[in-house]
């Protein structure tokens, strides 16, 4: 038992580190652990490694909001939080923003645990009914989200075009022999990371004075956001290719909010969605025998027979991990708030871009991928990531890079 507790806290520490490093996806860290599993299983039990992976993924899902809010370096999970989070930072409310996402992430885990009995009863049946129609569901939901995020016909046209072109880019990249983890690191670094920082430099962004005092109440908007984030994390399990960027629209519909204009509701729901989706992907291993994330896939290989005892252990691990991560998120967020005010934002932005590119090429060498191809993919995705800024549309539409490949796969199954 004590070894599992140690694994949990060790996973939280590693998740916090990966969450703070720009460009590192938790699946990349998980892949390193999994590829080393032949050696590690000689020292640790499969349960030890799985508890470590659960804790790491939960901590990463919460802590990664810190760089996305302060630096604008998100991945697919936090990309949609950049604008609302930046808005609060520019208003000197960074400490408040960090507390909102911390509470949202913690609360959504509680929601998932509370609705678990309902999921156990209905999830397998629902999954069997909708699976043949997944392509149609993805298509209809995608069109609804593009319309929902568009303000007028012009915006709808450009949003649809970006959605389609990003989908073509994703389909092209995923047809290569390059690992999906490295491919996603490359394209998301360009689409949502480097492009966002480059635009902020062009816009002459700066870090204003941050208010040391904040007035944060757990009001009805936040409670609705927490509930919506938890429920939406479960709904995403039925929509392959959809990430938190699209799930945020589902969450706002469930919460009855006003989208990005209602900052508290929006940030709690997207943070809750991020952590609850992480836990739900693990629950799916037990309920429908189908892992819904890279970490869950690794765990399904480590443990061949996933029983109720494993499920209870991992739920308890998630609860402990999100509790410790909440405290870490508050402390690290406050530290970032102080440090950022004394740093040249322009120089820091250039350093972050260099760090992201350096990390990408290190993994390119490790995975023995084609450097020229990775370079072209990074340049293309960065250029595409700049377009929404100049066209005045949401960057969420670039998530077509995952959705359209999923639609194509399910369409082939449909016909």
N, C-alpha and C positions, 0 to 999 in steps of 0.2 A: 504493500500500500504506500509506504513512504517513498518508494522509487517512482511511483506514479505521480505523487505530489511534487517530487523534485522535477520530473519531466514536465509537469504543468508550468511551474515557475520558470524553468529553463526555456520553454517554448514562448512564454510571454516576453521574456527578455529578447530572444531572437526576433520575435514578431515586431517588437518595438523598434529594433535596429533596422530591420528590412523596411518597416513602414516609414522611417525617417529618411532613408536613402532614395533619392530621386531615381526613377526608372526601374527599380527592383520590384518585380511582381512576386507575390507570395508563392505562386506556382513555380517560379524559377528556383526559389530557395527549397521548396518541397522536392523539386526534381533532383537537386543535389543530394538531399537526404535519401531519396529513393534509390538513386544510382549507387549510393554507398551502402545500401541496405544489406548486401551480401556480407560485407565486413561488420556492419553495426549489429546485425542479428546474432553474431557470435558473442557480443558483449551484452546487448539489451534484448528484452523480450519484444515481440510484435506490438503488445499493448503499450509498452513504454514509448516506442516510436510513434504510435498513433496518437497517444495523449499529447506528445510533443507537437505533432503536426496540427492537432485541433487547437491547442493553446496558441501556437504561432499564428495560425490563420485568423483567429478571433482578434488577437492583439494587433496584427497587421491591419485588419479591416477597420479598426478604430483609430489607431495612431496615424495611418496614412493621410488622414484629413489635415493634419498639421502642415506638412509641406504643400498640400494642395491649396490651403487657405492662404498661407504666408508667401509661398513662392510661385504658385500657379503651375505646379508640376504634378498633375494627376495621372492616374491610369484610368482604365475603363470604368473602375468602380467609383471614382471620386470626380471624374471629369465634369459632371453636371453641377458639382458644388462650387466650382471656381468662381463664377460670377456673384452669387449671393454671398459667399464667404469673403471675396475681395471687397464687396460693397461695405461689409461691416468693418473690415480692416481699414478702409479709406475713411470710415466714419470714426475711427479710433475705438472700435468696439471688438477688438480681436479676442480679448478674454471672454467676453460674452459669447462670441461665436464658438470658441473652443468648448465652453460649458454646454452649449446647446447640442453640439454633435456628440459630446461625451454622454449626456443624458439620453439622447436619442438612441445611441448604440446600445447602451445598457438596458433601457426600457424595452426595446424590441426583442431582445433575447428572452426577457421575461414573458412577453406576449407569445412568442413561439412555443415556449415551454407550457404555457397555460392552454394553448389551443392544440397541443400535441394529441390528446385523446380524440379530438374531432378528426385530425389528420389520419390517425391510425384507422379510424372507422371508414372514412370516405375516400381517402387518397388513392388506394389501389383501384377502386371501381372507376373513379373519375378518369384516372390515367388511361385505363383500358378503353373507355368510351371515346375520348378526344384524340387519341394517338393517330387514327387514320385521317383525321381532319386538321392535323397540325399545320400543314402548309397554308390552308385557307385562313386559319386563325392568325398565323403570323402575318399574312398579307393584309387582312382587314385591320388588325391592331396597328400595324405599321402605318397604313394610310390614315387611320384616326389620329395617331400621334403626330404625324407630319402636319395634318390640318390643325390640330389643337395648338401646336407650337408656332403656327404661322399667322402673321397679321396681314391679311390681304392676299390677293391673287399672285402678285409679284413674289412675295415671300414664299408662298406655297410652291411656285414654280422652281425657284432656286433651291428650296429645301428638298424637293423631290429629286432634283437633278443631283444635288450633293449626296443624297441617300443612295441613288443608283450608282453613281460613279465610285463612291466609297465601297459599295458592295462588289463592283467589278474588281477594284483593287484588292479587296479581301479574298475574293475567289481566286485571283491570279496568284497571290502570295501563298495561299494554303495549298495550291497545286504543286508547289515546289517541294523538293526533298528536305528542305530546311525544317527543323523542329518547330512545332506550333508555338512553344514557349518563347523561343528566340524571335520568331516572326512577330508575335504579339508585342514583345518588348520593343521591337524596331518600329512597328507601325503606330503604336500608341505613344511612343516617345515623340514621334513626328507630329501625329494628328493633334494630340492634346497637351504635350509637354513643351517641346522646343518652339512650336508655332505660337503658343500662348505667351511664352517669355519674350520671343522676338517682337510680337505685337505690342506687349507692354513696354518694351524698350523704345519702340517707335512712338509710342504714346506718351513717353517721358513720365512714366509712373514713378512714384516715390512712396516712402513709408512715413505716413504722418504720425504725430504723437498719439500714443495709445493711452486711453483712459485707464487709470489704475483702479477705479471704482466702477462697479457694474451693478445693475439692479435686475436680477434674473428671477422670474417667478415661474413655477410650473403651472402655467395657465392652460385653458381649454385648448388653445391652438397647439401647444406643445404636446398635450395628451393625445389629441387627434393625430398629430404627426407620428408619435410613437406607435400608436395602434396601427396606423396606416402602413408604417414602415415594416412592422412585424408581419402583418397580413400579406402585404405585397411581396415580401421575401418568399413566402410560400407560393404565391401565384406565379412568380417568375419560374418556379420549377417546372411549370407546364409549357413555357415558351422558350424553346432552345434558341440561343443566339441573342436573346434579350438580356441586357445587363441593367445595372442601376440607373443608367441614363434614361432608358425607356421605362423602367420600373418606377421612376420618380413620377411619371405622368399617371401611372396606375395608382400610386400612393396618394397623389393629390386628388384624384377622383374619389378614392375611398375616404380621404380625410375631408373632402369638400372644401379644400383650400383654394387660394387664388394664384397658384403657381409660384414662380420665383418672387412675385411681389410680396408675398407673405413669408418673410425671411425665416421667422422662427418655425413656422409649420413646415416650410420647405427643408430646412437643414435638419430638423429632427427626423423627418420622414426619410430623407436620403441616407442619413447616418444609420438609422434603424434598419433600413432596407439592406444596407451593405453588410451589417453584422448578422442580421436574421437570415439573409440569403446564404451566408457562409455556414450557419448551423443547419439550415434546412437541407443543403446539399449533402450533408452527412447523414441526416435522418433518412433521406431517400434511399440510402444503401440498404437500410433495414426494411423500409416500407415497400419499396417496389424493386429492390435489387438493382437500382440504376444510379450510380454516382453522378452528381450534377456539377462537379468542379474538379480541377486538377488534383487538389489535395485529397478529395474524396476518392478519386481513381487510385491514387497511390495507396490509400488506406485499404481499399477493397482488395488490392494485391497482397498487402501485408497480412490481412486477416481473411482467410478463405471463407470461414463460416461466421457471419455477422449475426449475433443473437441479441436478445433483449438486455443481457448483462452488459454487453459492449455499448449498446445504445445509452443505457443509464450512466455508465462511466463517462462517456463522451459528453453527455448533457451536463453532468456535474462539472466536468472539466471546462466546458464552455462558460458555465456560470461563474466559476472561480476566475477564469481567464478574463472575462469581460469586467469583473469587479476590480481586479488588480489593474487592468488596462485603463479603466476609467480614472483611477488615481494618477496613473502615469501620464495619461493624456492631459489632465489638468496641470500637472507639474511641468511637463515638457512644453505645453502650450504657453504657459506663463513665462517660461524661460525664453522661448522663441520671441515672445512679444517684447521682452526687454532687449534681447540681443539685436533684433532686427532694426531697432531705432538708432543703433550706434554703428550700423554697417552701411556702406555705400551700396544702394540697391542695384545700381547698374553693374558695378563690378561683381556683386554677388550673383546676379543673373547670368553673366558670362561664365562665371565659375561653375554654376549649376549646369549650364548647357554643355560645357567641356566635360564635366563629370558624367553626365548622362551618355554622351557619345563614347567616352572612355569605357564606361561599364559595358555598353553595347558591344564594342569591339573586343573587349576581353572575353565576353561570352561567345562572340563569333569565333574567336580563336579556339576557345575550349571545345565548342561543338563542331569545329572544323568546317564551318560554313563558308560560302563564297563571299569574300569581303566586298568585291565589286557589286555583287547583287544586293547585299545588305546596304551598301552606300546609296545605290540608286533607289531602293525602297525607302530609305530614310529621307532622302531629298524629296521624293514624290509625296510621301505622307506629310512632310512638313509644309510643302507648298499647298497641298489640299487642306491642311489644318488652318492655314492663314485665310482661306477664302471666306468662311463664315464671318470672320471679323469685318471684312470689307464689304460683304454683301448684307450685313445686318440681320443674319439669321442665327438660330441656335446651333451650337456645335454638336448637340445631341444627335443630329441627323447623320453625323459621320459614323454613328454606330451601325449604319448599314453595312459596314465592313465585316460585322459578325452575323447580322440578321439575314442578309441576302444569301450568303453561302448556306446558312441553315435552311432557308426557304427552298433553295435548289435541291438540297439533299432530300428534304421531306417531299418535294414535288415528285422526285423520281420514285419515291416509295408510294406516293399517292396514285400515280398512273400505273 
